[in-house]
């Protein structure tokens, strides 16, 4: 088992900065903004041949109200599940009542912890440490997380009490399973759905738009199937995004879409489909990820309202008819379990493999049922097909005059492949590739010479048809004219 290290402290003492330093990533949002982190965020770090897990938490101030209370609960839960706690304090701000409260909690729970003084660059760290000795947590360790000063020595001290780790087993080397990103507009119930799917209060839920600010990756296992659930921040219209923090949150959401295998788009049944929902749907299709649509807040609606919502979905979401639509209540758990069935179906469709022989037979049957149109007086010919990629599936069709294939025929092929291969939940991309002549750029020295001969013979033929004379002043007879025609054909 990997050692678990929790980072706790007051707001804005540098926990997320240290998290990024320990995991050598930029996963946690960092800004000069108090209370930016709200949920527990997990990351894996490595020092030499030693691996460890780091938990970033929200700040604890002791006077929490409203949403801050939920943030503090998340931090206390991280302390309980960690093997060791790094208690960060601000060396420049000095000792505060919130620091003493956190230290009292750590002592009362007999949690193994280290007192870490951050932001010690450009100050006398020894003088600043004097007031922190009274908390009874040992000698403070001096670091500057923003510059990496003292961080390596800190990790060495923390890990030396843990036994050497054995080599990873094959099971530990497996992938994180199916990655599911929960996306949608603010306050449509994404975090509530995450907690319902996990069966625990894993992320902060509050009746306030913009509660989630970062993308939270949560690996877990269900019925021996491994998943990674990604809770993302809500995406509003560009004109309503003013705070810099929210702009970074939107970027994290779009990155989570790219990183996932299946996207669960959450819609608000009581507000209906708005333009921002369609914009988000466009991002999902552009990224090529599999799609499952969850219409939340379905409970408590009248039959007429439900009928209106279904009619609007059929009218406005006809272009994503390959995606399953579920009508759920994240708060009460209605139909939430069926999301897993559609997620697994979409993942299997997106990662399926087919042989070139199988794909070519389907292409031949489709062409036999409905021929491609004529282009410049010639029939478009599609010869064979093979798999060019997956997640999403990419089919490469080879033929001639591929530039002239109309969009309607491409959609016909997509529908045919989707029906025969039983693809559901994933977009399908078809790419046409023409055959190239390997000798196209090589010059034929006889080609120009033969062309000139042919032109001269054809001029003589035209002269003879008009009854004129050829170059030598002799009138060509009909047999001679036939010979000229035959010679022109052979050149």
Beta strands, then each sheet from edge to edge (+ up, - down):
strand 1: 3-9
strand 2: 41-47
strand 3: 50-56
strand 4: 84-90
strand 5: 113-118
strand 6: 141-142
strand 7: 178-184
strand 8: 216-222
strand 9: 225-231
strand 10: 262-268
strand 11: 290-296
strand 12: 324-327
strand 13: 374-375
strand 14: 378-379
strand 15: 381-389
strand 16: 393-400
strand 17: 428-434
sheet 1: 2+ 3- 1- 4- 5- 6-
sheet 2: 8+ 9- 7- 10- 11- 12-
sheet 3: 13+ 14-
sheet 4: 15+ 16- 17-
end
